[in-house]
Amino acid sequence: MDQLLNDFSPGLFIMQTVILLVLIFLMVKFAWKPILNSLNEREEGIQGALDAAEKAKLEMQNLQADNEKLLQEARSEREAMLKDAREIKTKMIADAKEEAKSEADKMIVQAQTAIESEKKAAIAEMKQTVASLSLEIAEKVVKHELSDKDKQLELVDQMLGDAKLN
């Protein structure tokens, strides 16, 4: 430290002080404003980016909320559509069963009617056949009975006897 005090020159000190002040003046005049402007611009850019990030975050939250809402609406709409489809299916099955039962009932009635008419036709045909056979048999019996004169007289007497009894 002693050596520092020994080498001290007041002229050099003043000259260095003047140079330092000129350098500071030049820095303030020419470099300080551009440096401050670039720092301000950078600060504004960073703030703008932060604001944009915050805005994007809010928009993302809004989009997520909208997406959730749309998803819920889609789920409820899907459930409603499934419910409607189940109801339509149940109704269609019930209608088909009812129609099938109705058709079956109609077919049964038609079959019963056809059976009844066939039965009546068969009975009528059977009566016709029985009557025909009865007439043929009666004709043959009567021919056989009446072929002889004695049998004819005997048959007439028998019929007269039966007529008196009734």
Long-range contacts (C-beta under 8 A, 24 or more apart in sequence): none
